[in-house]
Amino acid sequence: MDENDNIMKVNLAPEIYKEVKEYCAIANIDENEFVNSVMNYFLEENLIIYDTMRKGYAEMSRINLDICDEFEVCEKEVGAQF
């Protein structure tokens, strides 16, 4: 893999760019290191959120199937009475 394959151009609003520059100067960190850290944090957090939502939808599907089964039993009981 070529080193240039890992380069991404990002356009920031001037205010954000200024804040990033100031933060990096105060914290004495490289701007690339800062951007990598922020991107890594963002991706990890979003993957956690995505996984939580996926698990929630999977659980809801099981609950919905249980509800459908209950109503099917009720419908059969009502149908048997007629």
C-alpha positions as CSV (number, residue, x, y, z in Angstrom):
1,M,0.0,0.0,0.0
2,D,1.4,3.4,-1.0
3,E,1.7,6.0,1.7
4,N,-0.4,8.4,-0.3
5,D,-3.3,5.9,-0.1
6,N,-3.8,7.0,3.5
7,I,-4.1,10.7,2.7
8,M,-7.5,12.3,3.0
9,K,-8.2,16.0,2.3
10,V,-10.6,17.5,4.7
11,N,-12.1,21.0,4.3
12,L,-12.9,22.6,7.7
13,A,-14.8,25.8,8.4
14,P,-12.3,28.5,9.2
15,E,-13.4,28.7,12.8
16,I,-13.0,25.0,13.4
17,Y,-9.6,25.0,11.7
18,K,-8.5,27.8,13.9
19,E,-9.7,26.0,17.0
20,V,-7.9,22.8,15.9
21,K,-4.6,24.7,15.3
22,E,-4.9,26.4,18.7
23,Y,-5.7,23.2,20.5
24,C,-2.8,21.3,18.9
25,A,-0.4,24.2,19.8
26,I,-1.6,24.2,23.4
27,A,-1.6,20.4,23.8
28,N,1.6,20.2,21.9
29,I,0.3,17.5,19.5
30,D,0.6,17.0,15.8
31,E,-2.6,18.0,13.8
32,N,-2.6,14.6,12.1
33,E,-2.4,12.9,15.4
34,F,-5.3,15.0,16.6
35,V,-7.4,14.3,13.6
36,N,-6.7,10.5,13.8
37,S,-7.7,10.5,17.5
38,V,-10.9,12.4,16.8
39,M,-11.8,10.2,13.8
40,N,-11.1,7.0,15.8
41,Y,-13.2,8.2,18.7
42,F,-16.1,9.2,16.4
43,L,-16.0,5.8,14.6
44,E,-15.9,3.8,17.8
45,E,-18.8,5.7,19.3
46,N,-20.9,5.4,16.2
47,L,-20.2,1.6,16.0
48,I,-21.3,1.3,19.6
49,I,-24.5,3.2,18.8
50,Y,-25.1,1.1,15.7
51,D,-24.5,-2.2,17.5
52,T,-26.9,-1.1,20.3
53,M,-29.6,-0.2,17.8
54,R,-29.1,-3.5,15.9
55,K,-29.5,-5.5,19.1
56,G,-32.6,-3.5,20.0
57,Y,-34.2,-4.1,16.7
58,A,-33.3,-7.8,16.9
59,E,-34.9,-8.0,20.4
60,M,-38.0,-6.1,19.2
61,S,-38.4,-8.6,16.3
62,R,-38.5,-11.4,18.9
63,I,-41.0,-9.6,21.0
64,N,-43.2,-8.9,17.9
65,L,-43.1,-12.6,17.0
66,D,-44.2,-13.5,20.6
67,I,-47.1,-10.9,20.3
68,C,-48.1,-12.4,16.9
69,D,-48.1,-15.9,18.4
70,E,-50.3,-14.8,21.3
71,F,-52.8,-13.1,19.0
72,E,-52.9,-16.2,16.7
73,V,-53.8,-18.3,19.8
74,C,-56.6,-15.8,20.7
75,E,-57.9,-15.8,17.1
76,K,-58.1,-19.6,17.0
77,E,-59.9,-19.6,20.3
78,V,-62.5,-17.1,19.1
79,G,-62.8,-19.0,15.8
80,A,-63.4,-22.2,17.6
81,Q,-66.4,-20.7,19.5
82,F,-68.3,-19.9,16.3
